[in-house]
């Protein structure tokens, strides 16, 4: 069953086409990676999925419902959670309170917040101010804030940026665990993470879908090699 679908999704900024007529279909239960060179339109595309950017044309459907005009907070309540390339934590609040605030959106409390922090490896930092965390740990905090909302779709934009190798290994294990309960859309530059985690990969280039397939199919695609992987 399709969980998330776009039809002809486009965004123009002052004459520049950032996303151009993208048709995208994400089945429930899948880990999908979205990759592409810098400037390919990935972040703009995800912004339209989340409701933070209004499309110039096209539509977005979630669980068969047209959500194109639905504001971002309503999409969260409908079962979408997301983290962004630039962290959006509450820097002056303790780590636990950041997650507890997210939990309250779904009627949860501190016990669920503590559990989510343990899942991402931050259980020892509950009283630390979020702004004092390293950048990589702020990324993990954002993931905990997403997980505690019990989403049906978790969208992660560059989640491994700033993580150490050991933390990336833990992240991959976490996402495999999360995939048992939620669909995951992963925007990621780390190709080893993409190859190991993704069931399917979508490649954007110049705002359009260049290719789609399994990680191995994408890795051997000549057009993708030329545009993105640098081996064509």
N, C-alpha and C positions, 0 to 999 in steps of 0.2 A: 504494500500500500504506500502511496506517495504521502509523505509527511509534509514536505515543503516543495512548492512548485512556483516557478516564475515563467511568465510568458511575455516575450518581447520587452523585457525590462531595460530601460534606457535612462541615462542621466546626462544632461548637457549643462555645462557651466560656461556662460558667456561665450558661446560659440565653440567651446571645446567639448568633444564627446568623450566622457569618461567611461561610460558603459553603453554598449550599443546592441540593443535587441537580444538580450540574453534569455534563452530558454533553458531552464535548469530544473531538474527533477531529483529530489532526494528521498529515497525510500526510508521508511521507518526501520530502525535497528542497524543502520549502516554507519560506519566511520568514513566520512568523505573528506578528502583533502582538496583544498583550493590553492593552486599555485600559479605562478606567473612572474615575469620580471617586474621590477619596480615601475610604477606608473601604468600597470596593466589594467587597473580598475578594481582590484580585489577589495580594498577597504571601502570604496564607494558602493560597490555591490552589496557588501555585508551591511553597510549603513542603511541601505534601502530594505534589506531583509529585516533588520531590527526596528525600523521605523524612525531612525534618527535623521534620515535623508529622504525627502519626498522625490519619487521618480518623476521624470519628465514624460515618460510613456510606459505602458505595460502594466502588468498586475502581479501581485504576490498572493499566493494561497497557502494557508496553513491548516492541515487536517481537513482539506476540502472547502475551507471557508475563505472567502476573499477578504484579506486583511490589508489591502493596498492603502486604505485611508485610515487604518487603525493607528493611534499614537503608540509610541514606544512602551509606555508603562502598561498599556492594555495588552500588548503582545507578551510582556513578561507574565502578566496574570493568566494569559492563555496557554502558557507552558514553554515560552522561549526564554533562555538565559544566555548572556554573552559577556565576554571580556574583550577589551579593546587593546590596540597596539600601544596606546598611551594609557598607563594605569589610571583608574578612576576610583581610588580608595579614599576613605576619609582619614587624611594624614594625621589629624590631631586627636583621633580616637584610638583606644586600644584595639589590638588585633581582634580580640573576641567580640568587642562591641560592633566592629565592622560587619562581621559575619552574622551576629545576632540581629542587626538591622535588616539584613537581607532575608533572614529566616522569618521575620515578622510579616513580610509580604505574603507568606504562605501560611501564617498562623503558627509558626514554629517559635522556639525559644532558645535559651542558652545551651541546653543539653544537645540539641541538634547542631548548634553552632560549634560546640566543642568537638563533636563527632566529625564534622566536616573538616575542621582544622587538623584533626588527627589523620584524616585520609590524605591530606596534602603534605603531611610532615611538619606542621607548624604547631603541634600541641604544646611545645615548650616555650612558645612565645605569646601566649594569650594576653599577657598584661603589658606587652611592649607596645609603644605607640606605633601605629602603622607606618607613619612617615619616617620612622627610624629603621625600618627594615631595608635590607639590600633590595636592589631593583628586582632581582630574580625571586626573592621571597615575596615581594609585592605582587608579582605575577601569580604566585601560588595562592596568595591571599585572595586575589580576585577569583581564581578558580573555585576556592572554597565558598566564596560568596555566591557563585553560580550554582554549585552543587547543592547548597542548603535549600535552594528554592525548588528542588526536586523537579527539574525541567524535563519535558519530553524531547526538547532540542537544546543542546548546549553548543554555542558558537564560540570558538576560541581563536582570537586574532594574534598570531605570533606568540603563543604561550611559552615557548622554550627560550625566547630571547632573554639573555641574562642569567640563564641557569647553568650551573656547573655540570660536568659530564655525569656525575653520580646522581644529580637531581634530575637530569634528562631521563636517565634509566628508570628512576622512580616515577617520573611523569608518564612514561610509556606504559608502565604497569598499571598506573592509576586509570589511564584512558581505556585500557582493555577492560578494567573492572567496571568503569562507568558505562561502557557500551552495552553492558548486560541490562541496563535500566533506562538508557537514553540514547537518542541518535546524536551523533557528534559531527559537527562541521568544523574542520581544522584549517585555518589559513596559516601556512607554515613555510619558512624558507629552508629549514633544515631537512635536506632530502633523505637522510637516513631515518629520521622520524617519520616522514611521509611513507617511505618504502616499507617500513616495519609495521606501521599502524593502519594505513588506509586500506579499505576494501576497494574503493574506487577513487580516482583522481580526476578533477576537472582543471584544465589549464586555460587561464585567461591570457589574452595578448591583445593590446590596443582596444580593450573594452569588449572583446568578443571571445566566444568559446573557440579556442584553437584545437583542442582535443579532449577526449574523455575516454577513460578505460581503467584497467587494472594498473597497479604500480608498474608491473613489468612491461605492459603495453606502452605506457607513457614513457618509460625509461628508454625504450627502443624506437620510439616514434621520431622519424627524421625531422619533421617540422618542429617538434618540441625541442629536440636537440639543438636545432639551429637558433630558435627564438629564446630559449631559456637555459638549457643545460650546458650550452657552450661547447658542445662536442660535435656539432654539425659542420 
